[in-house]
Amino acid sequence: MQLTELNAISPIDGRYRNKTRDLAPFFSEEALIRYRVRVEIEYFIALCNIPLPQLKEFDKALFGDLKTIYTAFSAEDAQAVKEIEKTTNHDVKAVEYFIKQKFDTLGLSEYKEFIHFGLTSQDINNTSVPLSLKEAVSEVYFPCLKQVTGKLKALATEWADIPMLARTHGQPASPTRLGKEIQVFVTRIEEQLSVLEKVPHAAKFGGATGNYNAHHVAYPETDWKAFGTNFVEEVLGLHHSFPTTQIEHYDHIAALFDAVKRINTILIDLDRDIWTYISMDYFKQKIKAGEVGSSAMPHKVNPIDFENSEGNLGIANAVFEHLAAKLPLSRLQRDLTDSTVLRNIGVPFGHTVIGLLSTLKGLNKLLLNQEKFEADLENNWAVVAEAIQTILRREGYPNPYEALKGLTRTNEKINRESIAGFIDTLDVSDAVKSELKKISPASYTGI
């Protein structure tokens, strides 16, 4: 059976494939093979640049041809590697043999034993995976997140002067402004984004148990630690973890996943707030011709985008949580649990991207129902009690909190008239009474 969007087990490769396909060049099996080939080729070139004695005569003009092996890597090439793997039963060794075949084709057979020279599989995996992750974050995740924050910034500016009733513990509270409440989420995301951007993309590179044993025994005069650091940091653009065991210790990748998880949590908080505002009729939603809100109730326009986002971000966080907790744990110098787990890092990023795009879609459909904002403020004059009692405190008025508490906790309707009547009973100057009467729920929004 050929894999299609209709028979894929996971919705990130099925129903939502149109939203996640940009991640395939980084997290698919084909992508992993291509990154492995890339690291192996660049490693061989780096050995030529030392140069090792046996590689002194290698024609550097052929470096471009070697790089083409990975820059022009095709689905057919990936399938060729998988065919080799059927015999080797080892995915990294299959990549090595694939490249050796390419060397034979290029007439470079005498040099092919320096492919994967002195390395263990994790030298390739623990550089390929962080490299793919770094580029996926840079080329897909960051642009997607910045679309969302860009939209939020635009809404924060557009709605900067819209007064709204705040609610703490679900109850009417001191008024705020809609734009400011949106800006809260922008600031939270950007602060966590700055943390995320500082997390190194770390790679292990140092032979079977991290000590360059094979390298050192073959060429003891070469500074292999300096070579490894230069290769990882200057050639691949990653952070060289050293010392390590056979594998990267994954502390940095766990930090990265935790940072993405925190951003997702902020977005879930946003999704829930906007969902609630829609339920309160603060927002209407743009209607697209032909769309159905409910299979049974024709009048409904459900906030499905924010619900979809919340669900997908929740799944992403569950997987990120496992990755961050599991990957830094490895028995002694290495066990194999990290290998199968690492193959899943595209899954939470897939769900994260779906969530981000759903939030963005939902935000683009919002229509401000300003009349509802105004009505809620007008129906909650009790919230100006804080303002009145604070000014009375300023004036030295006796027991102002208790006076306002007595007024506002009655079962009688508190409105503009009852507040004005209360102010008239106060033993304060006419100037202070005039100041107090200028306060309204819509004007009492702070700075």
Secondary structure as UniProt FT lines:
FT   TURN            5..7
FT   TURN            11..16
FT   HELIX           17..20
FT   HELIX           21..23
FT   HELIX           24..27
FT   HELIX           29..49
FT   TURN            50..51
FT   HELIX           53..55
FT   TURN            56..57
FT   HELIX           60..62
FT   HELIX           63..71
FT   HELIX           75..88
FT   HELIX           91..105
FT   TURN            106..107
FT   HELIX           109..114
FT   TURN            115..118
FT   HELIX           121..136
FT   HELIX           137..141
FT   HELIX           142..158
FT   TURN            159..161
FT   STRAND          163..168
FT   TURN            169..170
FT   STRAND          171..177
FT   HELIX           178..198
FT   STRAND          202..204
FT   TURN            208..209
FT   HELIX           213..218
FT   TURN            220..221
FT   HELIX           224..230
FT   HELIX           231..235
FT   STRAND          239..241
FT   HELIX           251..279
FT   TURN            280..281
FT   STRAND          283..285
FT   TURN            289..290
FT   TURN            298..299
FT   HELIX           304..326
FT   TURN            327..328
FT   TURN            332..333
FT   HELIX           337..342
FT   TURN            343..345
FT   HELIX           346..364
FT   STRAND          366..368
FT   HELIX           370..378
FT   HELIX           381..384
FT   HELIX           385..394
FT   TURN            395..396
FT   HELIX           400..408
FT   HELIX           416..424
FT   HELIX           430..437
FT   TURN            441..443
//
